[in-house]
Amino acid sequence: MTTAQQTADTQPITAAPSRNIVFALALGAGSAVASIYYTQPVLSMIGNELSLGIGTTGLIPTITQAGYALGILFLLPLGDRHDRRTLIVLKSILLAAMLLIGSISPGLNTILFTSLLIGIAATMAQDIVPAAAILSPKHLHGKTIGTVMTGLLVGILLSRTVSGVIAEYFGWRVVLQLAAIEILIIGFALWKILPSFQTHATMSYPKLLKSLAHLWADHPSLRYAAISQAFLAIAFSAFWSSLSLILHQRYQLGSDIAGAFGLLGAVGALMARYAGSLSDRHGPALVTKLGSAILILSFAVMSFVPLLGTTNMQLVVLAIGTIGFDLGVQATLVSHQTIVYQIAPEARSRLNSVFFTVMFIGMASGSVLGTQLFAAGGYLSVMAIGVIAGVISLTIRFLADRTTSHP
């Protein structure tokens, strides 16, 4: 461990973190956030085994997402007051415990309780990202954050596919048990290889939460980044929430094909680390505009799908558009985080809390908009909201250039 790493968060870092550390951070972020989504493709199995109705079963992912949102808002700020390494490990233990207890749930109450705590503990992923920024020198922030975010995003996109395959052969309970074992191993590895993180905030917890509002008011770069990313999240979530409906209604295709589209989304996510390197060389502000433009172009191209002659051609264009807009969203997310983490290094966890809370509002809004617009106006209405949200995001980035001096 280098001297720079031993004094993490107390002085500028000059040496890049080792590949092992970056890989462990990426794996930890991806595995943690994947825990939120493991139950989604197996809800019918859970409902049948526990004798739950469709509406009741649907509470499971809703409660999990609510827990994640609560954890982002109320727990992430603690990273500025307490050692991030300790927080990451404690959350990994809680997450593993809740996954194990959830896997032996005898009924609704237990699985809802564990789902809430799984969501809360899964925010260890959002403790890992600022830790990665702290451990890397400023000129490599984009590349390091991009690599870790690639792990996180791949975890989101592949979790449903992995869960569905394992559950098909071994049952949904085994999915959660294997996830718990993985989290424990990763938590132990992070405990061994991460340095202790010094902190600067000494304020009480209530004052720590109150400071979130001050950060929002004092830093226009934070506001522009969060709101711009929130609109991209609207487009992202609107598409993915309505995709299975689109595939079923237009092409009579099942959930397995929707899962395959998740693999395509992962292709875009895997390219996020290159967006981070581009951000380091040319500045994150430029990459945010490029990402928004790629998303707009992708949704615009997908708007022409109904005009194409054959079903195969339509699906190919839809697949290409999926890769494109996912790349745009992930590239912009990495660049926005690079901007945010440079605002106030001593408040990275609180900045992360504000940024992702606003982005989560966009994600939730997009999920509702996607299904409602598809029900009311069909396929083209979903593509339209993607284009509109992208244009608004790009406009915000140009406004940010005019009103802030941040790179």
Secondary structure, DSSP 4 states (H G I P E B T S, - for coil): --HHHHTTTTS---SPPPHHHHHHHHHHHHHHHHTTTTTGGGHHHHHHHHT--HHHHTHHHHHHHHHHHHHHHHTGGGGGTS-HHHHHHHHHHHHHHHHHHHHT--SHHHHHHHHHHHHHHTTHHHHHHHHHHHHS-GGGHHHHHHHHHHHHHHHHHHHHHHHHHHHHHH-HHHHHHHHHHHHHHHHHHHHHHSPP------S-HHHHHHHHHHHHHH-HHHHHHHHHHHHHHHHHHHHHHHHHHHHHHHH---HHHHHHHHHHHHHHHHTHHHHHHHHHHH-HHHHHHHHHHHHHHHHHHHTTGGGSSSHHHHHHHHHHHHHHHHHHHHHHHHHHHHHHHTT-GGGHHHHHHHHHHHHHHHHHHHHHHHHHHHHHH-HHHHHHHHHHHHHHHHHHHHHHHHH----
